[in-house]
Amino acid sequence: MRQHTILSLLILFFLHQPYRVGSQTYNLSVPVDEIVLTFHVSDPRGLSIADIKLEDLHLLDNGQLPRKILSFTATQDRPIRAGILLDTSDSMTYAASGNRALATRYIQHLLEQQADQAFTVKFAFQSEITQPWTANNAALTSGLNRFVSVRSRPGTAVFDTIYRACLNQFAHTTSPDTANFILLFSDGEDNASRSTLKDAVDICQHTNTAIYAVRARTAAALSSGITTLSDLTSQTGGRILYADDSDAQVLSDVRAIEADLRNQYQLIYRPASLTHDGSFHRIELTTPRREAAITVRSGYYAPWR
């Protein structure tokens, strides 16, 4: 089966196009007619299954079989690239100190391999990187505690913050050899973004970045924020985690993230039908192996011409 390197993908199959959010236009490389799908397979105990073969999988894209499977590979023990995004807006005041302390606990367990790296961002109406990429836990903790003036105006811009993190950080580190994800501490309430949920999900998919959202249990159960967090996580291949500062729960969450991301499969295919109109394509990936559970994003947005 033909093997694809990231360089050949960029040269042969990617198209450099303007990407628009609000009145701003950014340049972003997007696939013309190929979908890069990464997913994790685990057993009932949550342990990775490493012997999945292509013939074990059944893939539907908007209810249709792919036109062509281009490659299928497995990766193990991948380094992680993490963005720690901390919401400091007025609606999160009640959880600010708790989330900061909890984020610190996650950092202590996340960076275990020598090649693992992370960065920290604080945001409200605006966002600011408080610690650039580093493998130093102390520097990341310091970044979470650093005071920044991100409340120049009232409001919370969750989508804008995710978009900028992917565009300015993950877009430059995307590689089949690393696992990208955002650890988002927020109630999901957005009232200030110029970009939309679709924009945020789309760029996460282009940069292969999963979102794991840590939501305080005391947050309003019927707020629109929980729907937003559910959409962000499910459409990017992540999960919602509920804030619990016990060592056992933090370690359990970290192990779940690592299980999802360090050992993954990558499948590159051409859909049977792909119109370049920005429409959402739902992905269904299943296996007849009863002991296997597949973690995969719910779909993707078709690129524009």
MARPATOR-575393 format. One record per residue (C-alpha): residue number from 1; x, z, y. Coordinates in Angstrom, 2 decimals. Layout:
<pts>
+-----+---------+---------+---------+
!  nr !    east !      up !   north !
+-----+---------+---------+---------+
! NUM !       X !       Z !       Y !
...
+-----+---------+---------+---------+
</pts>
This chain:
<pts>
+-----+---------+---------+---------+
!  nr !    east !      up !   north !
+-----+---------+---------+---------+
!   1 !    0.00 !    0.00 !    0.00 !
!   2 !    1.29 !   -0.95 !    3.41 !
!   3 !    2.91 !    1.96 !    5.27 !
!   4 !    2.41 !    2.42 !    9.00 !
!   5 !    4.83 !    4.17 !   11.32 !
!   6 !    3.64 !    5.43 !   14.65 !
!   7 !    5.86 !    2.86 !   16.35 !
!   8 !    4.37 !   -0.07 !   14.48 !
!   9 !    0.89 !    1.23 !   15.19 !
!  10 !    1.62 !    1.40 !   18.89 !
!  11 !    3.23 !   -2.03 !   19.03 !
!  12 !    0.96 !   -3.98 !   16.70 !
!  13 !   -2.44 !   -2.39 !   16.88 !
!  14 !   -2.79 !   -0.46 !   20.13 !
!  15 !   -4.09 !   -1.85 !   23.37 !
!  16 !   -3.09 !   -0.37 !   26.75 !
!  17 !   -6.30 !    0.04 !   28.75 !
!  18 !   -7.51 !    1.95 !   31.79 !
!  19 !   -9.36 !    5.16 !   30.96 !
!  20 !  -11.82 !    6.32 !   33.63 !
!  21 !  -12.99 !    9.82 !   34.45 !
!  22 !  -15.07 !   10.17 !   37.60 !
!  23 !  -13.40 !    8.06 !   40.27 !
!  24 !   -9.94 !    8.35 !   38.69 !
!  25 !   -8.45 !    5.82 !   36.28 !
!  26 !   -5.73 !    6.70 !   33.80 !
!  27 !   -3.77 !    4.52 !   31.41 !
!  28 !   -4.25 !    5.43 !   27.78 !
!  29 !   -3.31 !    3.58 !   24.60 !
!  30 !   -6.39 !    3.18 !   22.40 !
!  31 !   -6.84 !    1.44 !   19.03 !
!  32 !   -8.39 !   -2.02 !   19.03 !
!  33 !  -10.05 !   -2.05 !   15.62 !
!  34 !   -8.34 !    0.64 !   13.55 !
!  35 !   -9.40 !    4.25 !   13.04 !
!  36 !   -6.82 !    6.92 !   12.25 !
!  37 !   -8.61 !    9.70 !   10.36 !
!  38 !   -6.88 !   12.97 !    9.48 !
!  39 !   -8.55 !   15.55 !    7.25 !
!  40 !   -7.88 !   18.61 !    5.11 !
!  41 !   -9.06 !   19.33 !    1.58 !
!  42 !   -9.32 !   22.88 !    0.22 !
!  43 !  -10.57 !   24.70 !   -2.87 !
!  44 !  -13.19 !   27.51 !   -2.87 !
!  45 !  -10.43 !   30.06 !   -2.09 !
!  46 !   -9.38 !   28.09 !    1.00 !
!  47 !   -6.13 !   26.88 !   -0.56 !
!  48 !   -5.00 !   23.32 !    0.10 !
!  49 !   -5.58 !   20.69 !   -2.56 !
!  50 !   -2.54 !   18.41 !   -2.63 !
!  51 !   -3.45 !   15.89 !   -5.32 !
!  52 !   -6.33 !   13.99 !   -3.71 !
!  53 !   -6.13 !   10.23 !   -4.31 !
!  54 !   -7.82 !    7.43 !   -2.41 !
!  55 !  -10.13 !    6.75 !   -5.34 !
!  56 !  -11.35 !   10.36 !   -5.06 !
!  57 !  -12.83 !    9.66 !   -1.62 !
!  58 !  -16.03 !    8.02 !   -0.41 !
!  59 !  -15.99 !    7.05 !    3.28 !
!  60 !  -18.91 !    5.84 !    5.40 !
!  61 !  -18.61 !    4.81 !    9.05 !
!  62 !  -22.06 !    4.71 !   10.64 !
!  63 !  -23.45 !    4.43 !    7.13 !
!  64 !  -21.20 !    1.49 !    6.16 !
!  65 !  -18.18 !    1.21 !    3.90 !
!  66 !  -14.94 !    0.35 !    5.74 !
!  67 !  -14.02 !   -3.31 !    5.98 !
!  68 !  -10.46 !   -2.51 !    4.89 !
!  69 !   -8.36 !    0.55 !    4.07 !
!  70 !   -4.94 !    0.04 !    5.65 !
!  71 !   -3.08 !    3.15 !    4.49 !
!  72 !   -3.55 !    6.55 !    2.88 !
!  73 !   -0.86 !    9.23 !    3.05 !
!  74 !   -0.48 !   12.98 !    2.58 !
!  75 !    1.58 !   15.30 !    4.80 !
!  76 !    2.66 !   18.86 !    4.03 !
!  77 !    4.02 !   21.78 !    6.10 !
!  78 !    3.71 !   19.88 !    9.37 !
!  79 !    4.94 !   21.54 !   12.58 !
!  80 !    2.12 !   22.53 !   14.93 !
!  81 !    1.70 !   21.74 !   18.63 !
!  82 !   -0.72 !   24.20 !   20.23 !
!  83 !   -2.29 !   24.41 !   23.67 !
!  84 !   -3.60 !   27.90 !   24.52 !
!  85 !   -6.37 !   27.44 !   27.14 !
!  86 !   -7.65 !   30.64 !   28.76 !
!  87 !  -10.88 !   30.58 !   30.80 !
!  88 !  -10.57 !   32.97 !   33.79 !
!  89 !  -13.76 !   31.94 !   35.61 !
!  90 !  -16.36 !   34.41 !   36.92 !
!  91 !  -18.52 !   34.05 !   33.80 !
!  92 !  -15.59 !   35.24 !   31.68 !
!  93 !  -14.66 !   38.27 !   33.82 !
!  94 !  -16.17 !   40.66 !   31.27 !
!  95 !  -13.85 !   39.28 !   28.55 !
!  96 !  -10.76 !   38.37 !   30.58 !
!  97 !   -8.43 !   41.19 !   29.53 !
!  98 !   -9.69 !   41.15 !   25.94 !
!  99 !   -9.18 !   37.40 !   25.59 !
! 100 !   -5.69 !   37.62 !   27.09 !
! 101 !   -4.74 !   40.32 !   24.61 !
! 102 !   -6.35 !   38.41 !   21.74 !
! 103 !   -4.55 !   35.18 !   22.66 !
! 104 !   -1.28 !   37.13 !   22.58 !
! 105 !   -2.10 !   38.30 !   19.05 !
! 106 !   -2.71 !   34.71 !   17.93 !
! 107 !    0.60 !   33.59 !   19.42 !
! 108 !    2.47 !   36.24 !   17.44 !
! 109 !    1.29 !   34.65 !   14.19 !
! 110 !    0.98 !   30.93 !   15.05 !
! 111 !    4.57 !   29.83 !   15.62 !
! 112 !    6.15 !   30.36 !   12.23 !
! 113 !    8.22 !   27.23 !   11.69 !
! 114 !   11.29 !   26.39 !   13.72 !
! 115 !    9.71 !   23.20 !   15.05 !
! 116 !    6.40 !   24.83 !   16.13 !
! 117 !    5.70 !   24.78 !   19.89 !
! 118 !    2.93 !   25.75 !   22.29 !
! 119 !    2.02 !   25.84 !   25.98 !
! 120 !   -0.42 !   28.01 !   27.96 !
! 121 !   -3.02 !   27.09 !   30.59 !
! 122 !   -5.29 !   29.25 !   32.74 !
! 123 !   -8.36 !   27.61 !   34.23 !
! 124 !  -11.54 !   28.10 !   36.22 !
! 125 !  -12.54 !   25.41 !   38.74 !
! 126 !   -8.95 !   24.14 !   38.47 !
! 127 !   -6.37 !   24.47 !   35.72 !
! 128 !   -2.70 !   25.36 !   35.85 !
! 129 !    0.01 !   25.35 !   33.19 !
! 130 !    1.45 !   28.86 !   33.16 !
! 131 !    4.05 !   28.15 !   30.45 !
! 132 !    5.26 !   24.66 !   29.47 !
! 133 !    6.11 !   23.72 !   25.88 !
! 134 !    8.21 !   26.39 !   24.17 !
! 135 !    8.77 !   28.04 !   20.80 !
! 136 !    9.41 !   31.40 !   22.46 !
! 137 !    6.60 !   33.91 !   21.83 !
! 138 !    7.69 !   36.16 !   24.69 !
! 139 !    7.58 !   33.26 !   27.15 !
! 140 !    4.09 !   32.27 !   25.98 !
! 141 !    2.86 !   35.86 !   26.31 !
! 142 !    4.33 !   36.00 !   29.79 !
! 143 !    2.48 !   32.77 !   30.61 !
! 144 !   -0.83 !   34.31 !   29.57 !
! 145 !   -0.18 !   37.33 !   31.82 !
! 146 !    1.02 !   35.31 !   34.81 !
! 147 !   -1.24 !   35.46 !   37.85 !
! 148 !   -2.37 !   32.08 !   39.15 !
! 149 !   -4.75 !   31.02 !   41.91 !
! 150 !   -7.17 !   28.92 !   39.86 !
! 151 !  -10.32 !   30.06 !   41.70 !
! 152 !   -9.98 !   27.95 !   44.82 !
! 153 !  -13.71 !   27.21 !   44.41 !
! 154 !  -16.44 !   28.74 !   42.25 !
! 155 !  -17.10 !   27.08 !   38.92 !
! 156 !  -15.66 !   26.32 !   35.51 !
! 157 !  -14.19 !   22.96 !   34.47 !
! 158 !  -13.82 !   23.14 !   30.69 !
! 159 !  -13.96 !   19.38 !   30.09 !
! 160 !  -11.48 !   18.56 !   32.86 !
! 161 !   -9.05 !   21.15 !   31.51 !
! 162 !   -9.21 !   19.79 !   27.96 !
! 163 !   -8.87 !   16.24 !   29.26 !
! 164 !   -5.76 !   17.03 !   31.30 !
! 165 !   -4.19 !   18.99 !   28.45 !
! 166 !   -4.56 !   16.04 !   26.09 !
! 167 !   -3.53 !   13.40 !   28.63 !
! 168 !   -0.55 !   15.23 !   30.11 !
! 169 !    0.65 !   17.20 !   27.08 !
! 170 !   -0.52 !   15.93 !   23.70 !
! 171 !   -0.44 !   12.23 !   24.59 !
! 172 !    3.35 !   12.53 !   24.75 !
! 173 !    3.76 !   14.45 !   21.48 !
! 174 !    1.29 !   12.64 !   19.20 !
! 175 !    2.99 !   11.90 !   15.89 !
! 176 !    1.95 !   11.77 !   12.24 !
! 177 !    4.60 !   14.45 !   11.67 !
! 178 !    2.93 !   17.09 !   13.88 !
! 179 !   -0.47 !   18.78 !   14.01 !
! 180 !   -2.04 !   19.05 !   17.48 !
! 181 !   -4.70 !   21.57 !   18.38 !
! 182 !   -6.20 !   23.45 !   21.32 !
! 183 !   -7.03 !   27.15 !   21.04 !
! 184 !   -9.75 !   27.52 !   23.66 !
! 185 !  -10.85 !   30.95 !   24.93 !
! 186 !  -14.11 !   30.27 !   26.77 !
! 187 !  -17.87 !   30.77 !   26.68 !
! 188 !  -18.24 !   26.97 !   26.90 !
! 189 !  -20.14 !   27.01 !   30.20 !
! 190 !  -19.05 !   24.02 !   32.32 !
! 191 !  -20.44 !   23.46 !   35.83 !
! 192 !  -17.52 !   21.88 !   37.69 !
! 193 !  -15.99 !   19.05 !   35.61 !
! 194 !  -15.97 !   15.45 !   36.75 !
! 195 !  -15.35 !   14.37 !   33.17 !
! 196 !  -17.99 !   14.71 !   30.47 !
! 197 !  -18.05 !   16.22 !   27.00 !
! 198 !  -17.70 !   12.66 !   25.67 !
! 199 !  -14.56 !   12.14 !   27.80 !
! 200 !  -13.03 !   15.36 !   26.46 !
! 201 !  -13.86 !   14.56 !   22.83 !
! 202 !  -12.71 !   10.96 !   23.18 !
! 203 !   -9.24 !   11.82 !   24.44 !
! 204 !   -8.89 !   14.58 !   21.81 !
! 205 !   -9.60 !   11.96 !   19.17 !
! 206 !   -7.13 !    9.48 !   20.68 !
! 207 !   -4.39 !   12.13 !   20.72 !
! 208 !   -5.45 !   13.54 !   17.31 !
! 209 !   -6.08 !   17.00 !   18.78 !
! 210 !   -8.49 !   19.45 !   17.14 !
! 211 !  -10.24 !   22.14 !   19.19 !
! 212 !  -10.58 !   25.70 !   17.91 !
! 213 !  -12.81 !   27.71 !   20.23 !
! 214 !  -12.63 !   31.52 !   20.35 !
! 215 !  -15.97 !   32.80 !   21.65 !
! 216 !  -16.73 !   36.40 !   22.53 !
! 217 !  -19.50 !   37.89 !   20.37 !
! 218 !  -21.08 !   39.40 !   23.49 !
! 219 !  -21.60 !   35.96 !   25.06 !
! 220 !  -25.24 !   34.91 !   25.48 !
! 221 !  -26.46 !   33.55 !   22.12 !
! 222 !  -28.90 !   31.07 !   23.67 !
! 223 !  -26.62 !   29.71 !   26.40 !
! 224 !  -25.70 !   26.02 !   26.59 !
! 225 !  -22.09 !   27.09 !   26.11 !
! 226 !  -22.44 !   27.64 !   22.37 !
! 227 !  -23.78 !   24.09 !   21.98 !
! 228 !  -20.85 !   22.75 !   23.99 !
! 229 !  -18.31 !   24.65 !   21.89 !
! 230 !  -20.03 !   23.49 !   18.70 !
! 231 !  -19.86 !   19.84 !   19.83 !
! 232 !  -16.23 !   20.11 !   20.95 !
! 233 !  -15.09 !   21.67 !   17.69 !
! 234 !  -17.14 !   19.64 !   15.22 !
! 235 !  -16.35 !   16.30 !   16.85 !
! 236 !  -12.60 !   16.96 !   16.90 !
! 237 !  -12.22 !   18.55 !   13.45 !
! 238 !  -11.87 !   22.17 !   14.58 !
! 239 !  -14.02 !   25.30 !   14.32 !
! 240 !  -15.62 !   28.09 !   16.34 !
! 241 !  -13.88 !   31.45 !   15.87 !
! 242 !  -15.50 !   34.70 !   17.04 !
! 243 !  -13.38 !   37.13 !   19.02 !
! 244 !  -12.23 !   40.04 !   16.88 !
! 245 !   -8.96 !   41.75 !   17.74 !
! 246 !   -8.41 !   43.31 !   14.32 !
! 247 !   -5.14 !   42.30 !   12.69 !
! 248 !   -6.95 !   41.21 !    9.55 !
! 249 !   -9.33 !   38.87 !   11.42 !
! 250 !   -6.62 !   37.33 !   13.63 !
! 251 !   -4.42 !   36.70 !   10.61 !
! 252 !   -7.37 !   35.24 !    8.71 !
! 253 !   -8.14 !   32.87 !   11.61 !
! 254 !   -4.50 !   31.79 !   11.89 !
! 255 !   -4.33 !   31.11 !    8.17 !
! 256 !   -7.51 !   29.04 !    8.40 !
! 257 !   -6.06 !   26.97 !   11.26 !
! 258 !   -2.82 !   26.46 !    9.35 !
! 259 !   -4.70 !   25.49 !    6.20 !
! 260 !   -6.63 !   22.87 !    8.19 !
! 261 !   -3.67 !   21.42 !   10.05 !
! 262 !   -0.33 !   21.88 !    8.31 !
! 263 !   -1.34 !   20.12 !    5.09 !
! 264 !   -3.45 !   17.05 !    5.78 !
! 265 !   -4.26 !   13.58 !    4.61 !
! 266 !   -4.24 !   10.56 !    6.92 !
! 267 !   -6.41 !    7.52 !    6.30 !
! 268 !   -6.23 !    4.41 !    8.48 !
! 269 !   -9.05 !    1.90 !    8.16 !
! 270 !  -10.94 !   -0.91 !    9.86 !
! 271 !  -14.69 !   -0.28 !   10.23 !
! 272 !  -17.14 !   -2.83 !    8.90 !
! 273 !  -18.66 !   -3.09 !   12.37 !
! 274 !  -17.02 !   -1.95 !   15.59 !
! 275 !  -18.41 !   -2.94 !   18.96 !
! 276 !  -16.22 !   -1.96 !   21.92 !
! 277 !  -19.00 !   -0.22 !   23.81 !
! 278 !  -18.06 !    3.48 !   23.74 !
! 279 !  -20.78 !    4.29 !   21.21 !
! 280 !  -20.42 !    7.21 !   18.81 !
! 281 !  -19.64 !    6.42 !   15.17 !
! 282 !  -20.54 !    9.11 !   12.64 !
! 283 !  -18.07 !    9.67 !    9.81 !
! 284 !  -19.11 !   10.81 !    6.34 !
! 285 !  -16.19 !   11.61 !    4.04 !
! 286 !  -17.05 !   13.04 !    0.62 !
! 287 !  -15.53 !   13.49 !   -2.82 !
! 288 !  -17.15 !   13.91 !   -6.24 !
! 289 !  -14.66 !   16.70 !   -7.03 !
! 290 !  -16.89 !   19.77 !   -6.90 !
! 291 !  -14.06 !   22.21 !   -6.17 !
! 292 !  -12.93 !   20.26 !   -3.10 !
! 293 !  -14.20 !   20.91 !    0.45 !
! 294 !  -13.23 !   18.39 !    3.13 !
! 295 !  -12.65 !   19.40 !    6.76 !
! 296 !  -12.89 !   16.33 !    9.00 !
! 297 !  -14.14 !   15.48 !   12.48 !
! 298 !  -17.78 !   14.39 !   12.65 !
! 299 !  -17.01 !   11.00 !   14.17 !
! 300 !  -15.38 !    9.11 !   17.02 !
! 301 !  -16.24 !    7.07 !   20.11 !
! 302 !  -15.62 !    3.36 !   19.89 !
! 303 !  -12.97 !    2.19 !   22.40 !
! 304 !  -13.89 !    0.06 !   25.38 !
! 305 !  -12.50 !   -3.44 !   25.84 !
+-----+---------+---------+---------+
</pts>
